[in-house]
Amino acid sequence: MDWNRVEGNWKQVKGKVKEKWGQLTDDDLDQIAGRQDQLEGKIQERYGVAKDQVRHDIEEWYGSQKW
């Protein structure tokens, strides 16, 4: 997965992230700033999901995006 694409376009991508994980706040998204590890941590915190599951969900979401 080439996460650099997400980091470089974070302002455009964060709307798509919020569609998928609506419990993340705008402040959360600003703090994450496109960093995958930060996104994983916030999703774990908000949804109570195991780290392996979060990573899988993010990879699945990333793969489904029309870049």
C-alpha positions as CSV (number, residue, x, y, z in Angstrom):
1,M,0.0,0.0,0.0
2,D,1.4,3.4,-1.0
3,W,0.2,5.5,1.9
4,N,2.2,8.5,0.6
5,R,-0.7,9.2,-1.7
6,V,-3.0,9.7,1.4
7,E,-0.5,11.8,3.3
8,G,0.1,14.1,0.3
9,N,-3.6,14.6,-0.4
10,W,-4.9,14.6,3.2
11,K,-7.2,17.6,2.9
12,Q,-9.1,15.9,0.1
13,V,-8.9,12.4,1.6
14,K,-10.1,13.3,5.1
15,G,-13.7,13.7,3.9
16,K,-13.6,10.1,2.6
17,V,-12.1,8.9,5.9
18,K,-14.9,10.7,7.8
19,E,-17.5,9.0,5.6
20,K,-16.1,5.6,6.5
21,W,-15.3,6.3,10.2
22,G,-17.9,8.9,11.2
23,Q,-17.0,8.9,14.9
24,L,-13.7,10.6,14.1
25,T,-14.0,14.3,14.7
26,D,-12.5,17.1,12.6
27,D,-10.0,17.7,15.4
28,D,-9.0,14.0,15.2
29,L,-8.5,14.2,11.5
30,D,-6.4,17.4,11.8
31,Q,-4.3,15.7,14.4
32,I,-3.9,12.6,12.3
33,A,-2.7,14.7,9.3
34,G,-2.5,11.7,7.0
35,R,-0.3,9.5,9.2
36,Q,-1.5,5.9,9.0
37,D,-0.4,4.9,12.5
38,Q,-2.3,7.9,14.0
39,L,-5.4,6.9,12.0
40,E,-5.2,3.4,13.3
41,G,-4.8,4.6,16.9
42,K,-7.8,6.9,16.6
43,I,-10.0,4.3,15.1
44,Q,-9.0,1.9,17.8
45,E,-9.9,4.5,20.4
46,R,-13.2,5.5,19.0
47,Y,-14.5,2.1,17.9
48,G,-12.8,-0.3,20.4
49,V,-11.4,-2.5,17.6
50,A,-8.3,-4.6,17.8
51,K,-5.2,-3.2,16.0
52,D,-5.0,-6.1,13.5
53,Q,-8.6,-5.5,12.5
54,V,-8.1,-1.8,12.2
55,R,-5.1,-2.3,9.9
56,H,-7.1,-4.7,7.8
57,D,-10.1,-2.3,7.6
58,I,-7.8,0.6,6.6
59,E,-6.1,-1.5,3.9
60,E,-9.5,-2.7,2.6
61,W,-10.8,0.9,2.5
62,Y,-7.6,2.2,0.8
63,G,-7.8,-0.5,-1.9
64,S,-11.5,0.4,-2.6
65,Q,-10.7,4.0,-3.3
66,K,-10.8,5.4,-6.8
67,W,-7.5,7.3,-7.0
